[in-house]
Amino acid sequence: MTQIPPNIKREAPNILVTGTPGVGKSTLCTKLAELTGLQWLEISKIAKDYNCLEEYDEQYQCPVLDEDKLLDGLEEVMCKGGNIVDYHSNEFFPERWFDVVFVLRADNTTLYDRLTTRGYTGKKLEDNIQCEIFQTILEEAKSSYKENIVHELYSRTPEELQDNINRICTWLQLWFQDNQS
Ligand SMILES: Nc1ncnc2c1ncn2[C@@H]1O[C@H](COP(=O)(O)OP(=O)(O)O)[C@@H](O)[C@H]1O
């Protein structure tokens, strides 16, 4: 993989938005991208569009990601900065890519309703609910990135969505203040 020295300054920060499927990542990222002009990188879509998917995993009912191919393809754009990366997993991204990590959360009932509406059933539904109950994605983020850049945000209601957007926009303003050359 092409390595660009980590000390090259980014023009704008890279934000990672992660969490169990259904917690509200796309909803938040769409609004954030509109408001801030940062580029929303929806990893599931990019992986599909750029043929970074391998065989289908019958057990988890989803295709397996070719991580190396995906990371190679994103390296340049991530080094420039100004991206909001949206994905339900996070440990395989290079730590140096991100200035901040937001882990979205929802309660079980809310998540159950959202995922059944999406058509999830059986093991796929149960696995995702368990993932949220055991806060697997939060723990993954805390063990993959410096704890002081990892923030947990509940996104159960439109009010919480708005609060989260405000909070991220404030974080962004501070980043630009601190990093102006
Ligand atoms: N804060 C929120 N309040 C109410 N509904 C929400 C909120 N965030 C997301 N939703 C709804 O939950 C569903 C799943 O959201 P989505 O953004 O697709 O999740 P993800 O990208 O994490 O899979 C969508 O129907 C969306 O409208």
The ligand as an SDF file (V2000), in Angstrom:
LIG
                    3D

 27 29  0  0  0  0  0  0  0  0999 V2000
  -31.8660   10.7350   14.9340 N   0  0  0  0  0  0  0  0  0  0  0  0
  -32.8350   10.0790   14.2920 C   0  0  0  0  0  0  0  0  0  0  0  0
  -34.1100   10.2380   14.6580 N   0  0  0  0  0  0  0  0  0  0  0  0
  -35.1070    9.5680   14.0220 C   0  0  0  0  0  0  0  0  0  0  0  0
  -34.9070    8.6880   13.0080 N   0  0  0  0  0  0  0  0  0  0  0  0
  -33.6570    8.4960   12.5990 C   0  0  0  0  0  0  0  0  0  0  0  0
  -32.5530    9.1660   13.2150 C   0  0  0  0  0  0  0  0  0  0  0  0
  -31.4180    8.7830   12.6000 N   0  0  0  0  0  0  0  0  0  0  0  0
  -31.7890    7.9000   11.6520 C   0  0  0  0  0  0  0  0  0  0  0  0
  -33.1190    7.7260   11.6430 N   0  0  0  0  0  0  0  0  0  0  0  0
  -33.8730    6.7880   10.7800 C   0  0  0  0  0  0  0  0  0  0  0  0
  -33.3830    5.4830   11.0460 O   0  0  0  0  0  0  0  0  0  0  0  0
  -33.2640    4.7280    9.8610 C   0  0  0  0  0  0  0  0  0  0  0  0
  -31.8400    4.2090    9.7060 C   0  0  0  0  0  0  0  0  0  0  0  0
  -30.9910    5.3390    9.5290 O   0  0  0  0  0  0  0  0  0  0  0  0
  -29.7070    5.2840    8.5940 P   0  0  0  0  0  0  0  0  0  0  0  0
  -29.1600    6.6730    8.5700 O   0  0  0  0  0  0  0  0  0  0  0  0
  -30.0000    4.6400    7.2850 O   0  0  0  0  0  0  0  0  0  0  0  0
  -28.7500    4.3080    9.4560 O   0  0  0  0  0  0  0  0  0  0  0  0
  -27.3300    3.6790    9.0750 P   0  0  0  0  0  0  0  0  0  0  0  0
  -26.7340    4.5120    7.9690 O   0  0  0  0  0  0  0  0  0  0  0  0
  -26.5480    3.7550   10.3480 O   0  0  0  0  0  0  0  0  0  0  0  0
  -27.5940    2.2610    8.6750 O   0  0  0  0  0  0  0  0  0  0  0  0
  -33.7310    5.6380    8.7320 C   0  0  0  0  0  0  0  0  0  0  0  0
  -35.0750    5.3440    8.4550 O   0  0  0  0  0  0  0  0  0  0  0  0
  -33.6170    7.0430    9.3080 C   0  0  0  0  0  0  0  0  0  0  0  0
  -34.5720    7.9290    8.7800 O   0  0  0  0  0  0  0  0  0  0  0  0
  1  2  1  0
  2  3  1  0
  2  7  2  0
  3  4  2  0
  4  5  1  0
  5  6  2  0
  6  7  1  0
  6 10  1  0
  7  8  1  0
  8  9  2  0
  9 10  1  0
 10 11  1  0
 11 12  1  0
 11 26  1  0
 12 13  1  0
 13 14  1  0
 13 24  1  0
 14 15  1  0
 15 16  1  0
 16 17  2  0
 16 18  1  0
 16 19  1  0
 19 20  1  0
 20 21  2  0
 20 22  1  0
 20 23  1  0
 24 25  1  0
 24 26  1  0
 26 27  1  0
M  END
$$$$
